[in-house]
Amino acid sequence: MSDVEARILTGARALFLVQGGYAPTSLQAIAHEACTSESGVLRVFASKSGVLRAVYASCWADVNRHIAEALRTAAERKLPEELVGNQA
């Protein structure tokens, strides 16, 4: 991910939260927050809805990373004998 793309995603994510969602957040505001131009945003994402899709995908990627880490941690732990029970 390029620096510009990361700035756009971070800025858009913050603005969608602060400004009450997708509809009230302008492409101009996203560009300003990302320190780029509207055409810079459109070069990377083609449209405002493209920015939203990328923000959504990024959020799910974060969730999936946390779930995977929790599953790895759980798999590495050994359950106490009293929780496993007698399997003989």
C-alpha positions as CSV (number, residue, x, y, z in Angstrom):
1,M,0.0,0.0,0.0
2,S,1.4,3.4,-1.0
3,D,1.7,6.3,1.5
4,V,-1.0,8.2,-0.4
5,E,-3.4,5.2,-0.3
6,A,-2.8,4.8,3.5
7,R,-3.4,8.5,4.2
8,I,-6.6,8.4,2.2
9,L,-7.9,5.3,4.0
10,T,-7.0,6.6,7.4
11,G,-8.5,10.0,6.7
12,A,-11.7,8.6,5.2
13,R,-12.2,6.1,8.0
14,A,-11.9,8.9,10.6
15,L,-14.2,11.3,8.6
16,F,-16.9,8.6,8.1
17,L,-17.0,8.2,11.9
18,V,-16.8,11.9,12.8
19,Q,-19.1,13.3,10.1
20,G,-21.8,10.7,10.6
21,G,-21.2,8.3,7.7
22,Y,-20.5,8.0,4.0
23,A,-23.2,10.4,2.7
24,P,-22.2,13.6,4.6
25,T,-18.5,13.1,4.0
26,S,-17.3,14.8,0.8
27,L,-14.6,13.8,-1.5
28,Q,-13.0,17.2,-0.9
29,A,-12.9,16.5,2.9
30,I,-11.3,13.1,2.4
31,A,-8.7,14.7,0.1
32,H,-8.0,17.5,2.6
33,E,-7.6,15.0,5.5
34,A,-5.2,12.9,3.4
35,C,-3.2,16.0,2.3
36,T,-3.9,15.3,-1.4
37,S,-6.2,16.6,-4.1
38,E,-9.6,15.2,-5.1
39,S,-8.0,14.0,-8.3
40,G,-5.3,12.3,-6.2
41,V,-8.1,10.4,-4.4
42,L,-9.8,9.5,-7.7
43,R,-6.5,8.3,-9.2
44,V,-6.1,5.8,-6.4
45,F,-9.7,4.7,-5.8
46,A,-11.7,5.9,-9.0
47,S,-14.7,7.1,-6.9
48,K,-15.9,8.0,-3.4
49,S,-17.6,4.6,-3.3
50,G,-14.3,3.0,-4.1
51,V,-12.8,4.7,-1.0
52,L,-15.7,3.3,1.0
53,R,-15.1,-0.3,-0.3
54,A,-11.4,0.0,0.5
55,V,-12.2,1.3,4.1
56,Y,-14.6,-1.6,4.6
57,A,-12.1,-4.1,3.3
58,S,-9.4,-2.6,5.6
59,C,-11.7,-2.9,8.6
60,W,-12.5,-6.5,7.9
61,A,-8.8,-7.3,7.4
62,D,-8.1,-5.8,10.9
63,V,-10.9,-8.0,12.4
64,N,-9.6,-11.1,10.6
65,R,-6.1,-10.5,11.9
66,H,-7.3,-10.2,15.4
67,I,-9.4,-13.4,15.1
68,A,-6.5,-15.3,13.6
69,E,-4.2,-14.2,16.4
70,A,-6.7,-15.2,19.1
71,L,-7.0,-18.6,17.5
72,R,-3.2,-19.1,17.3
73,T,-2.9,-18.1,20.9
74,A,-5.7,-20.4,22.0
75,A,-4.2,-23.3,20.1
76,E,-0.8,-22.8,21.8
77,R,-2.2,-22.9,25.3
78,K,-2.7,-26.2,27.0
79,L,-6.0,-26.7,28.7
80,P,-5.8,-27.6,32.4
81,E,-6.5,-31.3,33.1
82,E,-9.8,-30.5,35.0
83,L,-11.2,-28.8,31.9
84,V,-10.2,-31.6,29.5
85,G,-11.6,-34.4,31.7
86,N,-10.5,-38.0,31.9
87,Q,-10.3,-39.3,28.3
88,A,-9.0,-42.8,29.2
